[in-house]
Amino acid sequence: MNHYITIGELSKLMNVSVHQIRYFEEKEILFPAYTDSNQYRMYGINEIYQLAQILLLRKLNVPVSTINKSMNNFTKNDYHQLLEQSLSKINSEINQLMLLQQFLQKVLKEYEHSDILEDKYHIKQLDTRHLKKWMEIEQDEPLTARSLYEKKPQPAHLFETDLHYLYDTEQVTLCFESTHLPDIILEKGSYLYKAFFVTDNQDIEREIAQLEHYLTQHHYTIQGPLILLEKSYLSLFNNDKLHYEIQINIKHDPDGVA
């Protein structure tokens, strides 16, 4: 009885392709036990263990070019350090995936609860928000890619960030949320708001004028700046439009209606 197996049988046993085994042989990190008279590569127990070690090292992201060195020269401490580094990298990747999961949940939740098609004002309670100032521009000054690039500090992940435009008499302050040394604090309270789509600046100007008229009609007491909130990630669902929300902090009777 032949105690050795062919390359095809080895590939099935180890759940790896024949091509991958041949690649390891080309890189001289795996060799058959012998080649029989029919030129079949034959593999035994030693080769199985050697291949198992190679596959483990590849799973730990050890480059093929350094596997030969590691198998021949690594000490116990070297392998211990390698495992620690691999674990640290995996934990980092897990954290990144968890952040991605939270972001996707946020996008889906906001999209599913969006009332942008209602074209109505609503009132909601918002917690305190801490903002970092990015730049100040005049109300009639266009926002350019150059100004976004040159002004510091910038949000770490622009495409995931809610941009806050705070309107003063003549200036607009562009901010993003950050708890690290915030420049501006938006107090918690009752916020009158409406979601809307934007295709050009005229849409924004029209919504601001409509809000000012609405506030005058309903005699609300204003308790903060007019805020435009740009939710760029929600624009994914409407490729030709940006998703905005206009907000303002008001003194509001909870039993009242907007």
C-alpha positions in Angstrom: 0.0 0.0 0.0 1.3 3.4 -1.0 1.4 5.7 2.1 1.9 8.8 0.0 -0.7 10.9 -1.9 -0.8 12.8 -5.1 -0.9 16.6 -5.5 -4.6 16.4 -6.4 -5.3 14.4 -3.2 -3.2 16.8 -1.2 -5.2 19.8 -2.5 -8.5 18.1 -1.5 -7.2 17.1 1.9 -5.9 20.6 2.7 -8.7 22.5 0.8 -6.3 24.4 -1.3 -6.0 24.5 -5.1 -3.4 22.5 -7.0 -2.3 25.8 -8.5 -1.5 27.2 -5.0 0.6 24.1 -4.1 2.5 24.4 -7.4 3.1 28.1 -6.6 4.5 27.2 -3.2 6.8 24.7 -4.9 8.0 27.4 -7.5 8.9 29.6 -4.6 10.8 26.7 -3.0 8.9 26.7 0.3 7.3 23.3 -0.3 8.7 20.2 -2.0 7.2 16.7 -2.7 8.5 13.8 -0.8 9.5 12.3 -4.1 8.5 12.0 -7.8 7.4 8.5 -8.9 8.2 6.7 -12.1 5.2 8.3 -13.8 6.4 11.8 -12.8 3.7 12.2 -10.2 4.6 14.4 -7.3 3.9 12.4 -4.1 3.4 13.8 -0.6 3.6 12.3 2.9 2.9 13.3 6.5 5.8 15.7 6.7 4.7 17.6 3.6 1.1 17.8 5.0 2.4 19.4 8.2 4.7 21.7 6.2 1.9 22.8 4.0 -0.3 23.4 7.1 2.4 25.7 8.5 2.7 27.6 5.2 -1.1 28.1 5.0 -1.2 29.3 8.6 1.7 31.8 8.0 -0.2 33.1 4.9 -3.3 33.5 7.0 -1.2 35.6 9.3 -0.2 37.8 6.3 3.4 36.6 6.2 4.6 37.2 2.6 5.5 34.1 0.6 9.0 35.6 0.1 9.7 35.5 3.8 8.0 32.2 4.7 11.2 30.1 4.0 13.1 32.3 6.4 10.5 32.1 9.1 10.2 28.3 8.8 13.9 27.8 9.1 15.0 30.6 11.4 12.1 31.9 13.5 12.4 31.3 17.3 9.5 30.9 19.7 9.7 34.6 20.5 9.5 35.5 16.8 6.3 33.4 16.3 4.9 34.9 19.5 5.5 38.4 18.2 4.1 37.5 14.9 0.8 36.2 16.5 0.6 39.3 18.6 1.0 41.6 15.5 -1.6 39.6 13.6 -4.0 39.8 16.5 -3.5 43.5 16.8 -4.2 43.9 13.0 -7.3 41.7 13.2 -8.7 43.8 16.2 -8.0 47.0 14.2 -9.9 45.5 11.2 -12.8 44.5 13.5 -13.0 48.0 14.9 -13.1 49.4 11.3 -15.9 47.0 10.4 -17.9 48.0 13.5 -17.5 51.6 12.6 -18.7 50.8 9.1 -21.6 48.9 10.5 -22.6 51.8 12.7 -22.4 54.2 9.7 -24.5 52.0 7.5 -27.1 51.6 10.2 -27.2 55.4 10.6 -27.6 55.9 6.8 -30.4 53.3 6.6 -32.2 54.7 9.6 -32.1 58.3 8.4 -33.2 57.3 4.9 -36.1 55.1 6.2 -37.2 57.9 8.6 -36.7 60.7 6.1 -39.7 63.0 5.6 -38.1 64.9 2.7 -41.1 64.3 0.4 -43.6 65.8 2.9 -42.5 69.4 2.3 -43.6 70.3 5.8 -42.0 71.8 8.9 -41.7 69.6 12.0 -40.3 70.1 15.5 -37.9 67.7 17.1 -35.8 67.6 20.3 -32.1 67.6 19.6 -29.3 67.1 22.1 -26.3 69.4 22.5 -24.0 69.4 19.5 -20.3 70.2 19.6 -19.0 71.7 16.4 -15.5 72.4 15.0 -15.3 75.5 12.8 -13.9 74.7 9.3 -14.2 78.1 7.6 -16.2 81.3 7.3 -17.5 82.6 3.9 -19.7 85.4 2.9 -23.3 84.5 2.2 -22.9 85.3 -1.5 -19.4 83.7 -1.7 -19.4 80.3 -3.6 -17.8 77.3 -1.8 -15.0 75.9 -3.9 -13.0 72.7 -3.9 -9.8 74.9 -3.3 -11.3 76.5 -0.2 -12.3 73.1 1.2 -8.8 71.7 0.6 -6.9 74.6 2.0 -8.8 75.4 5.2 -7.8 73.5 8.3 -8.9 71.5 10.3 -10.8 69.3 8.0 -13.2 66.4 8.9 -11.4 63.1 8.9 -14.0 61.4 6.7 -15.7 64.1 4.6 -18.2 61.8 2.8 -19.5 60.5 6.1 -19.8 63.9 7.8 -22.9 66.0 8.4 -21.8 69.5 7.4 -23.4 72.3 9.4 -23.8 75.8 7.8 -24.5 78.4 10.5 -26.0 81.6 9.1 -25.2 84.9 10.6 -26.2 88.4 9.3 -23.7 88.3 6.4 -21.5 85.3 7.0 -21.9 81.6 6.9 -19.7 79.4 9.2 -19.1 75.9 7.9 -18.7 73.4 10.8 -18.6 69.7 11.5 -19.3 67.7 14.6 -16.3 67.1 16.9 -16.1 66.7 20.7 -12.3 67.5 20.5 -11.9 71.1 21.5 -15.1 72.3 19.9 -15.4 75.9 18.7 -19.2 76.2 18.8 -21.9 74.5 20.9 -25.4 74.2 19.6 -27.6 73.9 22.7 -30.1 71.1 23.1 -33.7 72.1 22.6 -36.7 72.2 20.3 -35.7 72.6 16.6 -38.0 73.6 13.8 -36.8 71.8 10.7 -37.6 70.7 7.2 -35.8 68.3 4.9 -35.4 69.3 1.2 -33.5 68.5 -2.0 -31.0 70.9 -3.5 -29.9 71.1 -7.1 -28.5 74.7 -7.0 -28.1 77.7 -4.6 -31.5 79.1 -5.5 -33.1 76.1 -3.7 -31.3 77.0 -0.5 -32.2 80.7 -0.8 -35.8 79.8 -1.4 -35.9 77.5 1.7 -34.3 80.2 3.9 -36.9 82.8 2.8 -39.7 80.3 3.3 -38.5 79.5 6.8 -38.2 83.2 7.7 -41.7 83.8 6.5 -43.0 80.8 8.5 -41.3 82.0 11.7 -42.9 85.4 11.3 -46.3 83.9 10.7 -46.1 81.7 13.8 -44.4 84.2 16.1 -41.7 81.8 17.3 -39.0 83.0 19.5 -35.6 82.2 17.9 -32.9 80.9 20.3 -30.0 80.3 17.9 -28.6 80.6 14.4 -30.3 79.3 11.3 -28.7 76.0 10.5 -28.4 74.2 7.2 -27.4 70.5 7.5 -25.9 68.8 4.5 -26.2 65.0 4.6 -24.1 64.1 1.7 -24.3 60.3 2.3 -28.1 60.4 1.9 -27.6 61.9 -1.6 -26.6 58.4 -2.6 -30.3 57.7 -3.0 -30.8 60.7 -5.3 -27.7 61.0 -7.6 -28.6 64.4 -9.1 -29.7 66.1 -5.8 -28.2 66.9 -2.4 -30.0 66.1 0.8 -30.3 69.1 3.1 -32.2 69.9 6.3 -32.9 73.4 7.5 -33.1 73.9 11.3 -33.5 76.6 13.9 -33.8 76.4 17.7 -37.1 77.9 18.9 -38.9 78.4 22.2 -41.7 75.9 21.9 -44.6 74.7 23.9 -44.4 70.9 23.7 -48.2 70.8 23.3 -48.1 73.1 20.3 -47.8 72.2 16.7 -45.5 73.5 14.0 
